[in-house]
Amino acid sequence: MSAMTLKVYEVDRHGRTTRVVRPKAEVSPVEELPTKHEFPACQCDRCKGGQQ
C-alpha cells in the first residue's frame, strides 16, 4: 500500500474553511487494526467475531 496525505481543518456551517487543525502530513495505512477493549464495545463484524 502507498502512503496518503491527510490535512484536518475546521469549517463553518456554510462549508468555508475557518482554520487548519492539523497541517498536511503523510500517513501510511495499517495492514491489521489492533483489537481494542474500549467501552462501549465496537460493533463491527471483526470485533464481534464475525467475518471481515
PyMOL commands that place a pseudoatom at each C-alpha (Angstrom):
pseudoatom trace, name=CA, resn=MET, resi=1, chain=A, elem=C, hetatm=0, pos=[0.000, 0.000, 0.000]
pseudoatom trace, name=CA, resn=SER, resi=2, chain=A, elem=C, hetatm=0, pos=[1.119, 3.508, -0.682]
pseudoatom trace, name=CA, resn=ALA, resi=3, chain=A, elem=C, hetatm=0, pos=[1.048, 6.453, 1.678]
pseudoatom trace, name=CA, resn=MET, resi=4, chain=A, elem=C, hetatm=0, pos=[-1.626, 9.114, 1.510]
pseudoatom trace, name=CA, resn=THR, resi=5, chain=A, elem=C, hetatm=0, pos=[-1.781, 12.774, 2.516]
pseudoatom trace, name=CA, resn=LEU, resi=6, chain=A, elem=C, hetatm=0, pos=[-4.051, 13.952, 5.308]
pseudoatom trace, name=CA, resn=LYS, resi=7, chain=A, elem=C, hetatm=0, pos=[-4.917, 17.500, 6.363]
pseudoatom trace, name=CA, resn=VAL, resi=8, chain=A, elem=C, hetatm=0, pos=[-7.512, 18.283, 9.037]
pseudoatom trace, name=CA, resn=TYR, resi=9, chain=A, elem=C, hetatm=0, pos=[-9.336, 21.592, 9.024]
pseudoatom trace, name=CA, resn=GLU, resi=10, chain=A, elem=C, hetatm=0, pos=[-12.416, 23.132, 10.598]
pseudoatom trace, name=CA, resn=VAL, resi=11, chain=A, elem=C, hetatm=0, pos=[-15.272, 24.507, 8.504]
pseudoatom trace, name=CA, resn=ASP, resi=12, chain=A, elem=C, hetatm=0, pos=[-18.256, 26.658, 9.393]
pseudoatom trace, name=CA, resn=ARG, resi=13, chain=A, elem=C, hetatm=0, pos=[-21.846, 25.669, 8.688]
pseudoatom trace, name=CA, resn=HIS, resi=14, chain=A, elem=C, hetatm=0, pos=[-21.582, 27.177, 5.205]
pseudoatom trace, name=CA, resn=GLY, resi=15, chain=A, elem=C, hetatm=0, pos=[-18.634, 24.938, 4.266]
pseudoatom trace, name=CA, resn=ARG, resi=16, chain=A, elem=C, hetatm=0, pos=[-15.979, 27.643, 4.452]
pseudoatom trace, name=CA, resn=THR, resi=17, chain=A, elem=C, hetatm=0, pos=[-12.609, 26.742, 5.969]
pseudoatom trace, name=CA, resn=THR, resi=18, chain=A, elem=C, hetatm=0, pos=[-12.148, 28.561, 9.267]
pseudoatom trace, name=CA, resn=ARG, resi=19, chain=A, elem=C, hetatm=0, pos=[-8.823, 27.158, 10.470]
pseudoatom trace, name=CA, resn=VAL, resi=20, chain=A, elem=C, hetatm=0, pos=[-6.332, 24.340, 9.978]
pseudoatom trace, name=CA, resn=VAL, resi=21, chain=A, elem=C, hetatm=0, pos=[-6.487, 21.897, 12.906]
pseudoatom trace, name=CA, resn=ARG, resi=22, chain=A, elem=C, hetatm=0, pos=[-3.566, 19.747, 11.725]
pseudoatom trace, name=CA, resn=PRO, resi=23, chain=A, elem=C, hetatm=0, pos=[-1.193, 20.672, 8.904]
pseudoatom trace, name=CA, resn=LYS, resi=24, chain=A, elem=C, hetatm=0, pos=[-0.702, 18.468, 5.854]
pseudoatom trace, name=CA, resn=ALA, resi=25, chain=A, elem=C, hetatm=0, pos=[1.067, 15.212, 6.771]
pseudoatom trace, name=CA, resn=GLU, resi=26, chain=A, elem=C, hetatm=0, pos=[1.861, 11.944, 5.020]
pseudoatom trace, name=CA, resn=VAL, resi=27, chain=A, elem=C, hetatm=0, pos=[0.312, 8.872, 6.648]
pseudoatom trace, name=CA, resn=SER, resi=28, chain=A, elem=C, hetatm=0, pos=[0.521, 5.165, 5.854]
pseudoatom trace, name=CA, resn=PRO, resi=29, chain=A, elem=C, hetatm=0, pos=[-2.439, 2.800, 6.179]
pseudoatom trace, name=CA, resn=VAL, resi=30, chain=A, elem=C, hetatm=0, pos=[-2.074, -0.093, 8.622]
pseudoatom trace, name=CA, resn=GLU, resi=31, chain=A, elem=C, hetatm=0, pos=[-2.250, -3.727, 7.498]
pseudoatom trace, name=CA, resn=GLU, resi=32, chain=A, elem=C, hetatm=0, pos=[-4.114, -5.027, 10.557]
pseudoatom trace, name=CA, resn=LEU, resi=33, chain=A, elem=C, hetatm=0, pos=[-6.048, -2.989, 13.117]
pseudoatom trace, name=CA, resn=PRO, resi=34, chain=A, elem=C, hetatm=0, pos=[-5.339, -3.911, 16.736]
pseudoatom trace, name=CA, resn=THR, resi=35, chain=A, elem=C, hetatm=0, pos=[-8.224, -5.246, 18.803]
pseudoatom trace, name=CA, resn=LYS, resi=36, chain=A, elem=C, hetatm=0, pos=[-9.269, -2.723, 21.439]
pseudoatom trace, name=CA, resn=HIS, resi=37, chain=A, elem=C, hetatm=0, pos=[-11.048, -3.250, 24.722]
pseudoatom trace, name=CA, resn=GLU, resi=38, chain=A, elem=C, hetatm=0, pos=[-12.944, 0.021, 24.911]
pseudoatom trace, name=CA, resn=PHE, resi=39, chain=A, elem=C, hetatm=0, pos=[-16.332, 0.834, 26.352]
pseudoatom trace, name=CA, resn=PRO, resi=40, chain=A, elem=C, hetatm=0, pos=[-18.741, 0.767, 24.673]
pseudoatom trace, name=CA, resn=ALA, resi=41, chain=A, elem=C, hetatm=0, pos=[-17.547, -2.226, 22.659]
pseudoatom trace, name=CA, resn=CYS, resi=42, chain=A, elem=C, hetatm=0, pos=[-17.081, -1.839, 18.919]
pseudoatom trace, name=CA, resn=GLN, resi=43, chain=A, elem=C, hetatm=0, pos=[-19.956, -3.279, 16.886]
pseudoatom trace, name=CA, resn=CYS, resi=44, chain=A, elem=C, hetatm=0, pos=[-18.032, -4.131, 13.686]
pseudoatom trace, name=CA, resn=ASP, resi=45, chain=A, elem=C, hetatm=0, pos=[-18.029, -7.751, 12.472]
pseudoatom trace, name=CA, resn=ARG, resi=46, chain=A, elem=C, hetatm=0, pos=[-14.301, -8.195, 13.171]
pseudoatom trace, name=CA, resn=CYS, resi=47, chain=A, elem=C, hetatm=0, pos=[-14.639, -7.190, 16.830]
pseudoatom trace, name=CA, resn=LYS, resi=48, chain=A, elem=C, hetatm=0, pos=[-17.846, -9.200, 17.316]
pseudoatom trace, name=CA, resn=GLY, resi=49, chain=A, elem=C, hetatm=0, pos=[-16.088, -12.310, 15.978]
pseudoatom trace, name=CA, resn=GLY, resi=50, chain=A, elem=C, hetatm=0, pos=[-17.662, -12.359, 12.507]
pseudoatom trace, name=CA, resn=GLN, resi=51, chain=A, elem=C, hetatm=0, pos=[-16.091, -12.191, 9.081]
pseudoatom trace, name=CA, resn=GLN, resi=52, chain=A, elem=C, hetatm=0, pos=[-14.052, -9.191, 7.934]
for i in range(1, 52): cmd.bond("trace and resi %d" % i, "trace and resi %d" % (i + 1))
show_as sticks, trace
zoom trace
